[in-house]
Amino acid sequence: MMALPGEGIKDIQVLCPGFSADCLETIEEIGEENREYFEEAGGEKFGFIPCLNDRDDHTSALAEVLLRHMQGWEEDH
């Protein structure tokens, strides 16, 4: 993060695709601490794109996957 402004990158959007839900640690470390590092190094615009967990359709999709796998597990055990 801190090297990007020195390379001419002054405007970034950050997301964490490996997470299906934001947690306080993610929000604090990525959205706040890294924003400070980036801005202190000369970055101008830092956007933190939230995970999909803030959408109802994402929550519904996760529930469907869990239910499907739980039904298969119950049949096997």
N, C-alpha and C positions, 0 to 999 in steps of 0.2 A: 504494500500500500504506500509506504513512504517513498519508494523509488519512482512511482508513476509520475508525479508532477515534474520531477527532474527529467523525465523522458518526454515531456510535453503533453502528458495526459492530465488534463485539468478537470475533466467532467466525466464521472463514472456512475454506473448503476450496478449495484451489487445484489446478487441473489445467492441463495444456498440451496441448489436443487437436490442435494442429498437429504434434506430434512423434509418430512411431510408435515411438520408442525413447528412453528416457532416456539422457542422456550425462552425464559428470561436470560439464560446464558447467551444464546444466539443473539438476541436483541441487544443485549449490553455489549458483548464483545465485537460483533460485526457492525451493528447499527450505530453504536455510540463510540466505543474506543477506537475502532478503525477509522471512523469519520474524523475523530480528532487528529489521529496520526496523519491522515491524508491532507487535512486542511492545514495543519502545522507545517507540512512539507511544501505547501504552496498550492494544494488542490483548491478548486473553486466551487465545484458542485459535486455533492455526494448523495446519491439516492440509494436507499435500502428497499428493495422490492420484497414484500412479505411473502411467506410461503402460502400455498393454496389453502391452508387451514382456515382462512377467514372467509371462505366461500361455502355456502350450504351444499352445493353440488359435490364439492370435494369430500365433505364429511359423509354425505350419502354414499358416494362411491366407495370410500373406505369401509363403511358399515356393510355394504353389499359383499365386498371381498371377504371380510371377516366372517360373515354369516355363511357364505358359501364354503369356506374352508372349515368352519366349525362343524357344519353338517357332514362333510366328508370325514372329518376326524371322529365324530360320534359313531359313524357307521363302521369305521375301522377298529374302534376300541370297545 
